[in-house]
Each structure stands twice: as C-alpha cells, then as structure tokens.
Amino acid sequence: MKGPVLGVIPARLASSRLPRKPLHLILGRPLLQWVWERVATMSVFDDLVIATDAEEIESLAHSLGARVIRTEPDHPSGTDRVAEVAGHAAFSDHSIIVNVQGDEPLMHEAHLSAAIELVRAGWDVGTCATPVQTQEARSSADVVKVVRRSDGGALYFSRAGIPYQRDGKPRPEDLAAAPFLRHIGVYAYRREALFRWVQLPPSPLEEIERLEQLRALEAGIGIGIAIVDGAHPGVDTAADVIRMESLLRERGISPTSKTTGALSS
C-alpha cells in the first residue's frame, strides 16, 4: 500500500489515573510537549496533528508550533478521536493513519515505522510487541500480553499471562523471546480499517478484558504484530512521572534544557 501517512496524537484532560495528564509537568515541561518534540523530528509521517477537545491543550499546541485540530468532546477512545481527524477533507488522500500515544516521551521511531510497514504489506492494522522479560510483568494486569499466529497476526490480546505454561513457570530465558510477548501500544491503520473499527460496537471480549483491540479481532480485522526491541513505559501515574524523570536525567536532560536533542532511541 502506498500513499501519505498521517500521524495523530490524541490528547485529552480527562485522565482518571493522572489528572490533566497531557499538561502534567515532566522536568518542568508538559508531557505533551515532550512527545511532540520527539515525534516531530521523525521522518515516518507526511503530516502530524495533535487532536484534542481542550482549549488548554490547543493553546499549548499552538505555542509549540504544532498543527492542532479541535475534536468532539464525547469520544469514547483515542481511536475515535484519531478517526475524526482522519475524516477531515485535508487528509482524505492519506492511506495510512497512525495513532501516536501522547504519553510516551521516549517513543521509538523504529516501532512506528515497523507498524506502518505492516500496513504497507497488507495488514489492516499494524502494531508492535516485545518480549515480556519478567514474571512480574507477565502477571500484571496493567501489562497487556499478546500471542501471534504463525503468519505474524494477532491471535489474542489479554491482561492475563498468556500463553499459559501448564508445566511450571517459564524460565527467565523463555520470557526473553517469543511467544511470551507484551503489547506496545503503537497502532497504524489502513484508512478503511480505522473507519470500520470505530463504527463497530464494543464487543463482548473487549468489555471483559477492557481492551479495545479485541473489538477489531472479533470483527475479523487483521492486526499484524512486529516484534521489536524493548520500549520504555509511558506515563500513566504519579509513580510513572518519577520514573520518567529519572530516565530523562540519565539521558542528560535537565529541567532547564531547551531541546530534546539529547534524547536517543
């Protein structure tokens, strides 16, 4: 599949775990600013937009020189917000749409590129996974696990420790490779697949696991999984803020830094 690629960063203030998350300060700068300044330097997008329903986020986006689109306030998910932007006439020729997570200041360009390439290769949706690595992560409901089919497509996503090993626990060396994978929340969509996804009602498995991607799988939307190197966690809680600030300091970023140029993949 050829055609321009649109990246959309959905950003809303109504976060339950970290109030006003996009504006929460990380080393003195809003979280959304960290994400924008990192992603805006990447070469994988033909256009990049911040999508929000909040005036404060719109103002921040303008101050960063970012393109921003105000969206409807009642979207149930970031996917719906991304689809609204993709539906604008200005982006009608963009064949691939990427949902760029707005809470990952250390996002890898290689992961975004891998997801996009899966769609170019014919998948409806492309996303990424990496070895789960630890028993703690494997047993955590906050870490989404995924198992793949033999063709690389997603077989199932779960908050449970899948695949379940009946005879004893997996060894550390087992958890360092497939099939023990955790999902990385990067999504690239074929344009038509994105619009079909958001038109579907929530599915039974989605409501049980609280995982939106199960809606797509239940409806027969193919999701390709690229196995990639490990990813840094996003920022969802106050504890994550502390952890992220430590990671940024390790990369030579101080509260007074002017750019994110010192960040590496």
Secondary structure, 3 states (H helix, E strand, C coil): CCCCEEEEEEECCCCCCCCCHHHCEECCEEHHHHHHHHHCCCCCCCEEEEEECCHHHHHHHHHCCCCEEECCCCCCCHHHHHHHHHCCHHHCCCCEEEECCCCCCCCCHHHHHHHHHHHHCCCCEEEEEEECCCHHHHHCCCCCEEEECCCCEEEEEECCCCCCCCCCCCCHHHHCCCCCEEEEEEEEEEHHHHHHHHHCCCCHHHHHHCCCHHHHHHCCCCEEEEECCCCCCCCCCHHHHHHHHHHHHHCCCCCCCCCCCCCCC
